[in-house]
């Protein structure tokens, strides 16, 4: 395994400085956002698509510091009834650039349509009243299935895998919905970007999730979530307060080790679980802690991961006696 960082974690700093910090922290990989829900401070996607020189310059900046570009990140909503086509263009351009650079993975979200005729996405979270299931069938069968079938073929043609981040207010938000999408398009090119923080606050048990997903884990984000029990006890887990009101929310994204019970022990189990199902890829730190400074949060997260990461191939076998 390798330890890396999504460069948006230090999004206020220029790329050269971010790469210098990444190398100084002893990290191995970087993941660069290319647009959509990121302001993309570290990549000009249009230039990367059109200019080999720009791609070569980016690659050299990364490799000259002993780093690897492990993924591009195009998180957005390609199924949005209005802005979907613009988000889809970023996804496809990211796939093109990844292919040219030899980057194996594009991280993205599944997207979320509206109901038929709606102009806003509609996230269905219950099976009642009855119209909810009608909306879901429309979203899956008439919007998601044809879009993702074609996108999967596009990614295959470019030899790039799509790692879907299971996230609230997305059609794919947990392992069962990921499996539903894989059942439509295949599991060779579409798998999981396992960001445990989203599944944590929704109540999933992360070690069980890892075992359930197995080889479908294509990529991993290292991000923690903290359940604020004093608020949870009053309001339950669903929360629409903005992150800036962290003291009032039922849950928050936090620096690694400050959220999930068990701290470093949880993350050691997390790494061991990933290794046990055959995952050997990057653990990319994503800092979204409203309380902790970004550089301090990245440094503390890197220190924690460095203490638990398993890098070497297993080589022990029982004696044949």
Secondary structure by P-SEA (a helix, b strand, c coil): cbbbbcccccccccaaaaaaaaaaacccbbbbbccccccccccaaaaaaccaaaaaaaaaaaaaacccccbbbbccccccccaaaaaaaaaaaaaaaaaaacccbbbbccbbbccccccbbbbbccccccaaaaaaaaaccccaaaaaaaaaaaaaaacbbbbbccccccccccaaaaaaaaaacccccbbbcccaaaaaaacccaaaaaaaaccccccccbbbbbcaaaaaacccccccccccccccccccccccccccccaaaaaaaaaaaaaaacccccbbbbbbcccccaaaaaaaaaaaaaacccccccccccccc
